[in-house]
Amino acid sequence: MFKFFLIGLWVLAGALVSATGFAGSQIEEPLSNSVKALMQRSVSDRAAPRLTFATEAEGQAWLNEMSKRLQKRMPDKTHREDFLRTVHYEASRAGLDPQMVLGLIQVESGFKKYAVSSVGARGFMQVMPFWVRSIGAEDHNLFLLRTNLRYGCTILRHYLDIERGDLYRALGRYNGSLGKPQYPNMVLGAWRKHWDYKPIQWNEIPKNI
């Protein structure tokens, strides 16, 4: 009986690890004063998240489509749409593709708000706690939706700048696996398979609709 109990614990532990098996383990590195100040300003943003599209109709079309794709993972509509608006806002203000960020979150945490990796990375974007000490404030909670996404997008933007726009290498840095192809390929694959989005071109809508 005890043997079967231990086996059960082992299987459960394996399932928990696999859920965040590719979670980020960003490496703490010294930041220049200018970079640190820039990142501090970014994570201190208090603006309300909003969709940043040319028109309200385009924003609503994106929200409706992404909401359908995310429904099985986040059944509650209010929570799901708040999450998507925040992803779009935080990604856009950091100069990132929101659909790519959705792919990263899928790989990092499986859209689990309270995910914690084996090395302590937290939340949707699996942010390492040392970032709060480095660029944040003591009251910053990495399990809060906006805080987690703001940190995650700010960090990935920082790595993109270091790598001069090379997303593949920036993703490797984000995961702490620079030079290894598995993680960047998984994020890019999730992005293209599940979250790639082509906005509606209004001039392509049939006239008889």
PEMOSUL-V645657 format. One record per pair of residues at least 24 apart in sequence whose C-alpha atoms are under 6 Angstrom apart, sorted by the first residue. I is the first residue (numbers start at 1). GAP is how many residues later the second one is. If there is no record, write none. Layout:
[[I:GAP] [I:GAP]]
This chain:
[[20:88] [20:89] [20:97] [22:86] [23:85] [23:94] [23:103] [24:102] [24:151] [25:150] [25:151] [26:148] [26:149] [26:150] [40:95] [43:107] [43:108] [49:37] [49:40] [50:35] [50:39] [51:34] [51:38] [90:60] [91:62] [99:96] [100:91] [103:84] [103:87] [103:88] [104:83] [125:27]]
